[in-house]
Every structure is written in C-alpha cells, then in structure tokens.
Amino acid sequence: MADTRFELCLSEVLRHEGGYVDHPADPGGATNMGITRKTLARWRNVSPWWDLPKSAVQSLTRSEAARIYQAGYWNLCRAGDLPAGIDLALFDYAVNSGPDRAVKALQAVLGVVTDGLVGPLTIGAAARADARTVINALCDRRLGFLRALSTFAIFGRGWTSRVASIRAAALAVAPKSITIPSGDGNMHVLAGYKTYIVAAIMLLAGLAQILGIELPALDGGSAGSLMLEALAVIFLRRGLKGDIGKA
C-alpha cells in the first residue's frame, strides 16, 4: 500500500514539475522533472556539483528521478507512515521547498516539537488529527512561505496554482473524520453532561431507597437496579468518548 501511495503521489508531483527547464531566474538552475543539477550530482556522487554537465540533467530518466524522490524526499519525510492526503501535501511541499521546511511546517500544524525529524510523536499526532484540517493548514503555511519569497512575482501564479491543485488532490483522498449522528434520540442523551446528571439522579434515587426514603415516582425500580443502571450509563458514556478519541 505504501508503494502504491508513493507512485500515486509521485505521479501528481511530476505532473506539476514537467520536463527539462533552465530558467535564469530559478536558483535551482537546470532542472528536469523537478530534480536540480545539484541534487542529481549529489545523488551520483559527483563533486563539485558543477562538474555534472547540464546534459546529464536533460537526459535524466523517470526511473532514476523516482528513486531520487523516494530516497531523498518520500522516505526522508516518512510520508508512507502518514494518512493519505497528508502524505501528498507533505511530499509535494518537501519537493518544492525542501524536506526540513516541509516537515517543520507539518509539525507546527500538529502542535508537536518542530525539529524537522518525523518520528513516533509526529506520526501519532498525524494519525489522531483530522486529516482535512491538517492538509488545509499545511497548504496555507506553504502558500505563506512562497508569498514571502522574492521570486514570487515571477513564479507566484504557478506556485499558487500548484498548491491549490495539491490541496484538492490531497483532500480528495483524506480519510473522513468520525462523527456521532445527532439525529438519534438515545445518542443525543449520551452526547454531553446530561448523561452524568441523569446517572447522578439515578444513583441518588437508589441511595434514597436504601435509606428508606420513599420515592413514588420510581415505584417498581429497586435500589440495586437503579444504581447498576446509573453506573452502566456512566461507563457507556466514558467508553464512547474513549473510542472516539482513539479513532
């Protein structure tokens, strides 16, 4: 499944990166499928990087580009351990602006330590968070960073379009958040503090009967039954909250 997600996300990234370009205003210089001359030289262990001819960038194959993306971006960001949608938003951000910046932006959105390293805390926080909220916040942060760049006047329209497209593609596959239907009357009773109030009344009624206080409105219900039912309601409420929190 992880490999499938990588291939799907890579296809989306490459759709925006295009082929060989060497724009004079682009600090990356000669680039093919988003792989810069410097990145390719580092991948091929060519030092200094300018010893790698531009023709090598121009003849770069998709297969080699995929290996570079998987090792240097996807795996480095541990995108394969993140929920669908978040993986794409983070991966494309990393490709466009660097893994360290992208990961720190995700960590800031998730409210965990922004150390640029994706570990158990970041992965766990992403799994518990609402994916759609995370995607939107991450894309917003990315746009904010891009707008502050001096080259935004030149490349801004393309960058904005790309982020919008990635946002839409990521949201389309993001897992839906789990909600409890509010239309059912019984679930509505279990939805808030009313549950505890009702349970407390039942417990008090049970104690009153044990103490010999007559409560005509509760004829037919023994003290033991009332107290057991009250405890059952409380534990059911707590169980629902726990399950929802882990979802």
QUIUR-V978287 format. One record per residue. N is the residue number from 1. RES is the residue in one letter. OMEGA is omega as a letter, one per 20 degrees, with the letter a starting at -180 (NA if undefined). Layout:
n:N res:RES omega:OMEGA
n:N res:RES omega:OMEGA
This chain:
n:1 res:M omega:a
n:2 res:A omega:r
n:3 res:D omega:r
n:4 res:T omega:r
n:5 res:R omega:r
n:6 res:F omega:a
n:7 res:E omega:r
n:8 res:L omega:a
n:9 res:C omega:r
n:10 res:L omega:r
n:11 res:S omega:r
n:12 res:E omega:r
n:13 res:V omega:a
n:14 res:L omega:r
n:15 res:R omega:r
n:16 res:H omega:a
n:17 res:E omega:r
n:18 res:G omega:a
n:19 res:G omega:a
n:20 res:Y omega:r
n:21 res:V omega:r
n:22 res:D omega:a
n:23 res:H omega:a
n:24 res:P omega:a
n:25 res:A omega:a
n:26 res:D omega:a
n:27 res:P omega:r
n:28 res:G omega:r
n:29 res:G omega:a
n:30 res:A omega:a
n:31 res:T omega:r
n:32 res:N omega:a
n:33 res:M omega:r
n:34 res:G omega:r
n:35 res:I omega:a
n:36 res:T omega:r
n:37 res:R omega:a
n:38 res:K omega:r
n:39 res:T omega:r
n:40 res:L omega:r
n:41 res:A omega:r
n:42 res:R omega:r
n:43 res:W omega:a
n:44 res:R omega:r
n:45 res:N omega:r
n:46 res:V omega:a
n:47 res:S omega:i
n:48 res:P omega:a
n:49 res:W omega:a
n:50 res:W omega:r
n:51 res:D omega:r
n:52 res:L omega:a
n:53 res:P omega:r
n:54 res:K omega:r
n:55 res:S omega:r
n:56 res:A omega:r
n:57 res:V omega:a
n:58 res:Q omega:a
n:59 res:S omega:r
n:60 res:L omega:r
n:61 res:T omega:r
n:62 res:R omega:a
n:63 res:S omega:r
n:64 res:E omega:r
n:65 res:A omega:r
n:66 res:A omega:r
n:67 res:R omega:r
n:68 res:I omega:a
n:69 res:Y omega:a
n:70 res:Q omega:a
n:71 res:A omega:a
n:72 res:G omega:a
n:73 res:Y omega:a
n:74 res:W omega:a
n:75 res:N omega:a
n:76 res:L omega:r
n:77 res:C omega:a
n:78 res:R omega:a
n:79 res:A omega:r
n:80 res:G omega:r
n:81 res:D omega:a
n:82 res:L omega:r
n:83 res:P omega:r
n:84 res:A omega:a
n:85 res:G omega:r
n:86 res:I omega:r
n:87 res:D omega:a
n:88 res:L omega:a
n:89 res:A omega:r
n:90 res:L omega:a
n:91 res:F omega:a
n:92 res:D omega:r
n:93 res:Y omega:a
n:94 res:A omega:r
n:95 res:V omega:a
n:96 res:N omega:a
n:97 res:S omega:r
n:98 res:G omega:a
n:99 res:P omega:a
n:100 res:D omega:r
n:101 res:R omega:a
n:102 res:A omega:a
n:103 res:V omega:r
n:104 res:K omega:r
n:105 res:A omega:r
n:106 res:L omega:a
n:107 res:Q omega:r
n:108 res:A omega:r
n:109 res:V omega:a
n:110 res:L omega:r
n:111 res:G omega:r
n:112 res:V omega:a
n:113 res:V omega:a
n:114 res:T omega:a
n:115 res:D omega:r
n:116 res:G omega:a
n:117 res:L omega:a
n:118 res:V omega:r
n:119 res:G omega:a
n:120 res:P omega:a
n:121 res:L omega:r
n:122 res:T omega:a
n:123 res:I omega:r
n:124 res:G omega:r
n:125 res:A omega:r
n:126 res:A omega:a
n:127 res:A omega:a
n:128 res:R omega:a
n:129 res:A omega:r
n:130 res:D omega:a
n:131 res:A omega:a
n:132 res:R omega:r
n:133 res:T omega:r
n:134 res:V omega:a
n:135 res:I omega:a
n:136 res:N omega:a
n:137 res:A omega:r
n:138 res:L omega:r
n:139 res:C omega:r
n:140 res:D omega:r
n:141 res:R omega:r
n:142 res:R omega:r
n:143 res:L omega:r
n:144 res:G omega:r
n:145 res:F omega:a
n:146 res:L omega:a
n:147 res:R omega:a
n:148 res:A omega:a
n:149 res:L omega:a
n:150 res:S omega:a
n:151 res:T omega:a
n:152 res:F omega:r
n:153 res:A omega:a
n:154 res:I omega:a
n:155 res:F omega:a
n:156 res:G omega:a
n:157 res:R omega:r
n:158 res:G omega:r
n:159 res:W omega:a
n:160 res:T omega:r
n:161 res:S omega:a
n:162 res:R omega:r
n:163 res:V omega:r
n:164 res:A omega:r
n:165 res:S omega:r
n:166 res:I omega:r
n:167 res:R omega:a
n:168 res:A omega:a
n:169 res:A omega:r
n:170 res:A omega:r
n:171 res:L omega:a
n:172 res:A omega:a
n:173 res:V omega:a
n:174 res:A omega:r
n:175 res:P omega:a
n:176 res:K omega:r
n:177 res:S omega:a
n:178 res:I omega:r
n:179 res:T omega:r
n:180 res:I omega:a
n:181 res:P omega:a
n:182 res:S omega:a
n:183 res:G omega:a
n:184 res:D omega:a
n:185 res:G omega:a
n:186 res:N omega:r
n:187 res:M omega:r
n:188 res:H omega:r
n:189 res:V omega:a
n:190 res:L omega:a
n:191 res:A omega:a
n:192 res:G omega:a
n:193 res:Y omega:r
n:194 res:K omega:a
n:195 res:T omega:a
n:196 res:Y omega:r
n:197 res:I omega:r
n:198 res:V omega:a
n:199 res:A omega:r
n:200 res:A omega:r
n:201 res:I omega:r
n:202 res:M omega:r
n:203 res:L omega:r
n:204 res:L omega:r
n:205 res:A omega:r
n:206 res:G omega:r
n:207 res:L omega:r
n:208 res:A omega:r
n:209 res:Q omega:r
n:210 res:I omega:a
n:211 res:L omega:r
n:212 res:G omega:r
n:213 res:I omega:a
n:214 res:E omega:r
n:215 res:L omega:a
n:216 res:P omega:a
n:217 res:A omega:a
n:218 res:L omega:r
n:219 res:D omega:r
n:220 res:G omega:r
n:221 res:G omega:a
n:222 res:S omega:a
n:223 res:A omega:a
n:224 res:G omega:a
n:225 res:S omega:r
n:226 res:L omega:a
n:227 res:M omega:r
n:228 res:L omega:r
n:229 res:E omega:r
n:230 res:A omega:r
n:231 res:L omega:r
n:232 res:A omega:r
n:233 res:V omega:a
n:234 res:I omega:a
n:235 res:F omega:r
n:236 res:L omega:r
n:237 res:R omega:r
n:238 res:R omega:r
n:239 res:G omega:r
n:240 res:L omega:a
n:241 res:K omega:r
n:242 res:G omega:a
n:243 res:D omega:a
n:244 res:I omega:a
n:245 res:G omega:r
n:246 res:K omega:a
n:247 res:A omega:NA
